[in-house]
């Protein structure tokens, strides 16, 4: 039974975007393992509090991720 756990920083993705992640990741797993696995494929999107995630020793915040997504340097 596949279990996909996606962790994102809170406030970056909308509810619709997170639902899209669940659908598309499920579809991807089904492409790999076969349609029979769809009913038992679990996808969980977990939000990590802004500032509780670090990269290279530097805390990342919601604003940092949004800036990166917009093609700007993190603040």
Jmol script that loads the backbone (N, CA, C; Angstrom):
load data "model"
ATOM      1  N   UNK A   1       0.846  -1.164   0.000  1.00  0.00           N
ATOM      2  CA  UNK A   1       0.000   0.000   0.000  1.00  0.00           C
ATOM      3  C   UNK A   1       0.896   1.234   0.000  1.00  0.00           C
ATOM      4  N   UNK A   2       0.893   2.021  -1.076  1.00  0.00           N
ATOM      5  CA  UNK A   2       1.738   3.215  -1.158  1.00  0.00           C
ATOM      6  C   UNK A   2       1.262   4.313  -0.218  1.00  0.00           C
ATOM      7  N   UNK A   3       2.225   4.969   0.412  1.00  0.00           N
ATOM      8  CA  UNK A   3       1.958   6.117   1.277  1.00  0.00           C
ATOM      9  C   UNK A   3       2.921   7.216   0.859  1.00  0.00           C
ATOM     10  N   UNK A   4       2.382   8.320   0.366  1.00  0.00           N
ATOM     11  CA  UNK A   4       3.189   9.456  -0.065  1.00  0.00           C
ATOM     12  C   UNK A   4       2.947  10.585   0.926  1.00  0.00           C
ATOM     13  N   UNK A   5       4.023  11.088   1.546  1.00  0.00           N
ATOM     14  CA  UNK A   5       3.918  12.155   2.528  1.00  0.00           C
ATOM     15  C   UNK A   5       4.616  13.385   1.969  1.00  0.00           C
ATOM     16  N   UNK A   6       3.858  14.455   1.773  1.00  0.00           N
ATOM     17  CA  UNK A   6       4.393  15.697   1.228  1.00  0.00           C
ATOM     18  C   UNK A   6       4.373  16.741   2.335  1.00  0.00           C
ATOM     19  N   UNK A   7       5.514  17.342   2.598  1.00  0.00           N
ATOM     20  CA  UNK A   7       5.591  18.391   3.606  1.00  0.00           C
ATOM     21  C   UNK A   7       5.864  19.717   2.905  1.00  0.00           C
ATOM     22  N   UNK A   8       5.058  20.703   3.255  1.00  0.00           N
ATOM     23  CA  UNK A   8       5.192  22.039   2.675  1.00  0.00           C
ATOM     24  C   UNK A   8       5.131  23.059   3.803  1.00  0.00           C
ATOM     25  N   UNK A   9       5.673  24.233   3.556  1.00  0.00           N
ATOM     26  CA  UNK A   9       5.596  25.299   4.552  1.00  0.00           C
ATOM     27  C   UNK A   9       4.188  25.895   4.499  1.00  0.00           C
ATOM     28  N   UNK A  10       3.625  26.115   5.677  1.00  0.00           N
ATOM     29  CA  UNK A  10       2.243  26.599   5.766  1.00  0.00           C
ATOM     30  C   UNK A  10       2.055  27.903   5.008  1.00  0.00           C
ATOM     31  N   UNK A  11       0.860  28.030   4.433  1.00  0.00           N
ATOM     32  CA  UNK A  11       0.489  29.281   3.779  1.00  0.00           C
ATOM     33  C   UNK A  11       1.034  29.481   2.389  1.00  0.00           C
ATOM     34  N   UNK A  12       1.757  28.505   1.853  1.00  0.00           N
ATOM     35  CA  UNK A  12       2.317  28.646   0.508  1.00  0.00           C
ATOM     36  C   UNK A  12       1.307  28.187  -0.542  1.00  0.00           C
ATOM     37  N   UNK A  13       0.639  27.075  -0.291  1.00  0.00           N
ATOM     38  CA  UNK A  13      -0.288  26.494  -1.255  1.00  0.00           C
ATOM     39  C   UNK A  13      -1.728  26.655  -0.795  1.00  0.00           C
ATOM     40  N   UNK A  14      -2.614  26.875  -1.745  1.00  0.00           N
ATOM     41  CA  UNK A  14      -4.045  26.968  -1.443  1.00  0.00           C
ATOM     42  C   UNK A  14      -4.605  25.560  -1.241  1.00  0.00           C
ATOM     43  N   UNK A  15      -5.820  25.497  -0.708  1.00  0.00           N
ATOM     44  CA  UNK A  15      -6.493  24.207  -0.537  1.00  0.00           C
ATOM     45  C   UNK A  15      -6.650  23.513  -1.891  1.00  0.00           C
ATOM     46  N   UNK A  16      -6.994  24.268  -2.930  1.00  0.00           N
ATOM     47  CA  UNK A  16      -7.138  23.681  -4.267  1.00  0.00           C
ATOM     48  C   UNK A  16      -5.816  23.106  -4.775  1.00  0.00           C
ATOM     49  N   UNK A  17      -4.716  23.809  -4.533  1.00  0.00           N
ATOM     50  CA  UNK A  17      -3.410  23.310  -4.968  1.00  0.00           C
ATOM     51  C   UNK A  17      -3.032  22.029  -4.220  1.00  0.00           C
ATOM     52  N   UNK A  18      -3.336  21.974  -2.942  1.00  0.00           N
ATOM     53  CA  UNK A  18      -3.024  20.764  -2.175  1.00  0.00           C
ATOM     54  C   UNK A  18      -3.885  19.592  -2.642  1.00  0.00           C
ATOM     55  N   UNK A  19      -5.146  19.839  -2.962  1.00  0.00           N
ATOM     56  CA  UNK A  19      -5.998  18.782  -3.496  1.00  0.00           C
ATOM     57  C   UNK A  19      -5.469  18.300  -4.844  1.00  0.00           C
ATOM     58  N   UNK A  20      -4.968  19.229  -5.653  1.00  0.00           N
ATOM     59  CA  UNK A  20      -4.375  18.869  -6.946  1.00  0.00           C
ATOM     60  C   UNK A  20      -3.142  17.996  -6.738  1.00  0.00           C
ATOM     61  N   UNK A  21      -2.322  18.317  -5.729  1.00  0.00           N
ATOM     62  CA  UNK A  21      -1.158  17.486  -5.405  1.00  0.00           C
ATOM     63  C   UNK A  21      -1.603  16.059  -5.091  1.00  0.00           C
ATOM     64  N   UNK A  22      -2.637  15.940  -4.267  1.00  0.00           N
ATOM     65  CA  UNK A  22      -3.133  14.614  -3.880  1.00  0.00           C
ATOM     66  C   UNK A  22      -3.575  13.834  -5.114  1.00  0.00           C
ATOM     67  N   UNK A  23      -4.357  14.456  -5.974  1.00  0.00           N
ATOM     68  CA  UNK A  23      -4.838  13.774  -7.185  1.00  0.00           C
ATOM     69  C   UNK A  23      -3.681  13.372  -8.109  1.00  0.00           C
ATOM     70  N   UNK A  24      -2.787  14.320  -8.350  1.00  0.00           N
ATOM     71  CA  UNK A  24      -1.720  14.055  -9.324  1.00  0.00           C
ATOM     72  C   UNK A  24      -0.697  13.055  -8.795  1.00  0.00           C
ATOM     73  N   UNK A  25      -0.379  13.130  -7.514  1.00  0.00           N
ATOM     74  CA  UNK A  25       0.555  12.145  -6.946  1.00  0.00           C
ATOM     75  C   UNK A  25      -0.069  10.755  -6.928  1.00  0.00           C
ATOM     76  N   UNK A  26      -1.372  10.685  -6.638  1.00  0.00           N
ATOM     77  CA  UNK A  26      -2.065   9.400  -6.703  1.00  0.00           C
ATOM     78  C   UNK A  26      -2.001   8.855  -8.126  1.00  0.00           C
ATOM     79  N   UNK A  27      -2.303   9.697  -9.112  1.00  0.00           N
ATOM     80  CA  UNK A  27      -2.252   9.268 -10.515  1.00  0.00           C
ATOM     81  C   UNK A  27      -0.862   8.773 -10.892  1.00  0.00           C
ATOM     82  N   UNK A  28       0.165   9.455 -10.414  1.00  0.00           N
ATOM     83  CA  UNK A  28       1.541   9.042 -10.712  1.00  0.00           C
ATOM     84  C   UNK A  28       1.844   7.666 -10.136  1.00  0.00           C
ATOM     85  N   UNK A  29       1.455   7.438  -8.894  1.00  0.00           N
ATOM     86  CA  UNK A  29       1.686   6.129  -8.266  1.00  0.00           C
ATOM     87  C   UNK A  29       0.921   5.041  -9.009  1.00  0.00           C
ATOM     88  N   UNK A  30      -0.298   5.344  -9.425  1.00  0.00           N
ATOM     89  CA  UNK A  30      -1.108   4.369 -10.155  1.00  0.00           C
ATOM     90  C   UNK A  30      -0.474   4.052 -11.515  1.00  0.00           C
ATOM     91  N   UNK A  31       0.106   5.052 -12.167  1.00  0.00           N
ATOM     92  CA  UNK A  31       0.818   4.813 -13.432  1.00  0.00           C
ATOM     93  C   UNK A  31       1.954   3.817 -13.231  1.00  0.00           C
ATOM     94  N   UNK A  32       2.614   3.889 -12.101  1.00  0.00           N
ATOM     95  CA  UNK A  32       3.760   3.025 -11.817  1.00  0.00           C
ATOM     96  C   UNK A  32       3.306   1.636 -11.375  1.00  0.00           C
ATOM     97  N   UNK A  33       2.338   1.584 -10.460  1.00  0.00           N
ATOM     98  CA  UNK A  33       1.973   0.320  -9.830  1.00  0.00           C
ATOM     99  C   UNK A  33       0.723  -0.342 -10.389  1.00  0.00           C
ATOM    100  N   UNK A  34      -0.067   0.385 -11.169  1.00  0.00           N
ATOM    101  CA  UNK A  34      -1.273  -0.186 -11.744  1.00  0.00           C
ATOM    102  C   UNK A  34      -2.536   0.337 -11.075  1.00  0.00           C
ATOM    103  N   UNK A  35      -3.605   0.350 -11.850  1.00  0.00           N
ATOM    104  CA  UNK A  35      -4.883   0.912 -11.405  1.00  0.00           C
ATOM    105  C   UNK A  35      -5.432   0.224 -10.159  1.00  0.00           C
ATOM    106  N   UNK A  36      -5.128  -1.035  -9.983  1.00  0.00           N
ATOM    107  CA  UNK A  36      -5.640  -1.768  -8.813  1.00  0.00           C
ATOM    108  C   UNK A  36      -5.154  -1.156  -7.502  1.00  0.00           C
ATOM    109  N   UNK A  37      -4.083  -0.371  -7.542  1.00  0.00           N
ATOM    110  CA  UNK A  37      -3.531   0.229  -6.322  1.00  0.00           C
ATOM    111  C   UNK A  37      -4.194   1.552  -5.949  1.00  0.00           C
ATOM    112  N   UNK A  38      -5.022   2.118  -6.847  1.00  0.00           N
ATOM    113  CA  UNK A  38      -5.650   3.423  -6.560  1.00  0.00           C
ATOM    114  C   UNK A  38      -6.404   3.433  -5.220  1.00  0.00           C
ATOM    115  N   UNK A  39      -7.240   2.435  -4.935  1.00  0.00           N
ATOM    116  CA  UNK A  39      -8.013   2.511  -3.686  1.00  0.00           C
ATOM    117  C   UNK A  39      -7.175   2.430  -2.410  1.00  0.00           C
ATOM    118  N   UNK A  40      -5.931   1.989  -2.532  1.00  0.00           N
ATOM    119  CA  UNK A  40      -5.094   1.849  -1.334  1.00  0.00           C
ATOM    120  C   UNK A  40      -3.878   2.771  -1.362  1.00  0.00           C
ATOM    121  N   UNK A  41      -3.900   3.768  -2.236  1.00  0.00           N
ATOM    122  CA  UNK A  41      -2.812   4.739  -2.314  1.00  0.00           C
ATOM    123  C   UNK A  41      -3.163   5.942  -1.448  1.00  0.00           C
ATOM    124  N   UNK A  42      -2.330   6.192  -0.466  1.00  0.00           N
ATOM    125  CA  UNK A  42      -2.545   7.298   0.461  1.00  0.00           C
ATOM    126  C   UNK A  42      -1.582   8.435   0.126  1.00  0.00           C
ATOM    127  N   UNK A  43      -2.102   9.650   0.102  1.00  0.00           N
ATOM    128  CA  UNK A  43      -1.271  10.842  -0.054  1.00  0.00           C
ATOM    129  C   UNK A  43      -1.670  11.815   1.053  1.00  0.00           C
ATOM    130  N   UNK A  44      -0.682  12.264   1.813  1.00  0.00           N
ATOM    131  CA  UNK A  44      -0.921  13.201   2.904  1.00  0.00           C
ATOM    132  C   UNK A  44      -0.080  14.449   2.643  1.00  0.00           C
ATOM    133  N   UNK A  45      -0.718  15.593   2.698  1.00  0.00           N
ATOM    134  CA  UNK A  45      -0.005  16.865   2.588  1.00  0.00           C
ATOM    135  C   UNK A  45       0.013  17.478   3.984  1.00  0.00           C
ATOM    136  N   UNK A  46       1.207  17.634   4.523  1.00  0.00           N
ATOM    137  CA  UNK A  46       1.375  18.202   5.861  1.00  0.00           C
ATOM    138  C   UNK A  46       1.997  19.585   5.751  1.00  0.00           C
ATOM    139  N   UNK A  47       1.463  20.516   6.516  1.00  0.00           N
ATOM    140  CA  UNK A  47       2.035  21.854   6.545  1.00  0.00           C
ATOM    141  C   UNK A  47       2.931  22.000   7.776  1.00  0.00           C
ATOM    142  N   UNK A  48       4.123  22.512   7.530  1.00  0.00           N
ATOM    143  CA  UNK A  48       5.084  22.783   8.594  1.00  0.00           C
ATOM    144  C   UNK A  48       5.014  24.277   8.884  1.00  0.00           C
ATOM    145  N   UNK A  49       5.018  24.627  10.144  1.00  0.00           N
ATOM    146  CA  UNK A  49       4.916  26.040  10.525  1.00  0.00           C
ATOM    147  C   UNK A  49       6.037  26.866   9.882  1.00  0.00           C
ATOM    148  N   UNK A  50       5.687  28.056   9.443  1.00  0.00           N
ATOM    149  CA  UNK A  50       6.655  28.977   8.861  1.00  0.00           C
ATOM    150  C   UNK A  50       7.789  29.210   9.856  1.00  0.00           C
ATOM    151  N   UNK A  51       9.021  29.034   9.401  1.00  0.00           N
ATOM    152  CA  UNK A  51      10.184  29.214  10.257  1.00  0.00           C
ATOM    153  C   UNK A  51      10.662  27.935  10.915  1.00  0.00           C
ATOM    154  N   UNK A  52       9.839  26.869  10.876  1.00  0.00           N
ATOM    155  CA  UNK A  52      10.230  25.584  11.468  1.00  0.00           C
ATOM    156  C   UNK A  52      10.916  24.663  10.461  1.00  0.00           C
ATOM    157  N   UNK A  53      11.211  25.169   9.298  1.00  0.00           N
ATOM    158  CA  UNK A  53      11.848  24.415   8.222  1.00  0.00           C
ATOM    159  C   UNK A  53      13.123  25.162   7.894  1.00  0.00           C
ATOM    160  N   UNK A  54      14.216  24.466   7.790  1.00  0.00           N
ATOM    161  CA  UNK A  54      15.469  25.142   7.480  1.00  0.00           C
ATOM    162  C   UNK A  54      16.198  24.486   6.328  1.00  0.00           C
ATOM    163  N   UNK A  55      16.909  25.283   5.590  1.00  0.00           N
ATOM    164  CA  UNK A  55      17.746  24.797   4.495  1.00  0.00           C
ATOM    165  C   UNK A  55      19.129  25.387   4.689  1.00  0.00           C
ATOM    166  N   UNK A  56      20.116  24.532   4.789  1.00  0.00           N
ATOM    167  CA  UNK A  56      21.488  24.997   4.974  1.00  0.00           C
ATOM    168  C   UNK A  56      21.673  25.776   6.260  1.00  0.00           C
ATOM    169  N   UNK A  57      20.877  25.444   7.274  1.00  0.00           N
ATOM    170  CA  UNK A  57      20.993  26.119   8.559  1.00  0.00           C
ATOM    171  C   UNK A  57      20.220  27.414   8.664  1.00  0.00           C
ATOM    172  N   UNK A  58      19.492  27.772   7.606  1.00  0.00           N
ATOM    173  CA  UNK A  58      18.723  29.007   7.608  1.00  0.00           C
ATOM    174  C   UNK A  58      17.233  28.685   7.623  1.00  0.00           C
ATOM    175  N   UNK A  59      16.493  29.219   8.596  1.00  0.00           N
ATOM    176  CA  UNK A  59      15.050  28.978   8.626  1.00  0.00           C
ATOM    177  C   UNK A  59      14.370  29.546   7.387  1.00  0.00           C
ATOM    178  N   UNK A  60      13.412  28.794   6.860  1.00  0.00           N
ATOM    179  CA  UNK A  60      12.622  29.243   5.705  1.00  0.00           C
ATOM    180  C   UNK A  60      11.235  29.632   6.200  1.00  0.00           C
ATOM    181  N   UNK A  61      10.738  30.725   5.668  1.00  0.00           N
ATOM    182  CA  UNK A  61       9.425  31.225   6.035  1.00  0.00           C
ATOM    183  C   UNK A  61       8.534  31.246   4.793  1.00  0.00           C
ATOM    184  N   UNK A  62       7.254  31.375   5.027  1.00  0.00           N
ATOM    185  CA  UNK A  62       6.288  31.420   3.926  1.00  0.00           C
ATOM    186  C   UNK A  62       6.697  32.461   2.891  1.00  0.00           C
ATOM    187  N   UNK A  63       7.075  33.644   3.328  1.00  0.00           N
ATOM    188  CA  UNK A  63       7.469  34.722   2.408  1.00  0.00           C
ATOM    189  C   UNK A  63       8.684  34.332   1.576  1.00  0.00           C
ATOM    190  N   UNK A  64       9.614  33.575   2.156  1.00  0.00           N
ATOM    191  CA  UNK A  64      10.804  33.137   1.429  1.00  0.00           C
ATOM    192  C   UNK A  64      10.419  32.218   0.274  1.00  0.00           C
ATOM    193  N   UNK A  65       9.525  31.284   0.553  1.00  0.00           N
ATOM    194  CA  UNK A  65       9.108  30.331  -0.479  1.00  0.00           C
ATOM    195  C   UNK A  65       8.351  31.050  -1.586  1.00  0.00           C
ATOM    196  N   UNK A  66       7.488  31.973  -1.209  1.00  0.00           N
ATOM    197  CA  UNK A  66       6.741  32.734  -2.225  1.00  0.00           C
ATOM    198  C   UNK A  66       7.684  33.576  -3.081  1.00  0.00           C
ATOM    199  N   UNK A  67       8.721  34.118  -2.479  1.00  0.00           N
ATOM    200  CA  UNK A  67       9.699  34.900  -3.244  1.00  0.00           C
ATOM    201  C   UNK A  67      10.450  34.000  -4.214  1.00  0.00           C
ATOM    202  N   UNK A  68      10.847  32.827  -3.762  1.00  0.00           N
ATOM    203  CA  UNK A  68      11.541  31.880  -4.641  1.00  0.00           C
ATOM    204  C   UNK A  68      10.643  31.468  -5.812  1.00  0.00           C
ATOM    205  N   UNK A  69       9.376  31.203  -5.513  1.00  0.00           N
ATOM    206  CA  UNK A  69       8.432  30.807  -6.566  1.00  0.00           C
ATOM    207  C   UNK A  69       8.237  31.917  -7.599  1.00  0.00           C
ATOM    208  N   UNK A  70       8.383  33.165  -7.160  1.00  0.00           N
ATOM    209  CA  UNK A  70       8.242  34.312  -8.047  1.00  0.00           C
ATOM    210  C   UNK A  70       9.544  34.643  -8.777  1.00  0.00           C
ATOM    211  N   UNK A  71      10.581  33.821  -8.538  1.00  0.00           N
ATOM    212  CA  UNK A  71      11.864  34.047  -9.208  1.00  0.00           C
ATOM    213  C   UNK A  71      12.741  35.071  -8.529  1.00  0.00           C
ATOM    214  N   UNK A  72      12.450  35.371  -7.278  1.00  0.00           N
ATOM    215  CA  UNK A  72      13.237  36.345  -6.535  1.00  0.00           C
ATOM    216  C   UNK A  72      14.088  35.636  -5.494  1.00  0.00           C
ATOM    217  N   UNK A  73      15.098  36.288  -5.028  1.00  0.00           N
ATOM    218  CA  UNK A  73      15.921  35.734  -3.952  1.00  0.00           C
ATOM    219  C   UNK A  73      15.114  35.700  -2.665  1.00  0.00           C
ATOM    220  N   UNK A  74      15.353  34.694  -1.864  1.00  0.00           N
ATOM    221  CA  UNK A  74      14.669  34.610  -0.568  1.00  0.00           C
ATOM    222  C   UNK A  74      15.072  35.799   0.285  1.00  0.00           C
ATOM    223  N   UNK A  75      14.129  36.276   1.095  1.00  0.00           N
ATOM    224  CA  UNK A  75      14.406  37.436   1.950  1.00  0.00           C
ATOM    225  C   UNK A  75      15.120  37.027   3.214  1.00  0.00           C
TER     226      UNK A  75
END
end "model"
wireframe off; spacefill off
backbone 0.3
color backbone group
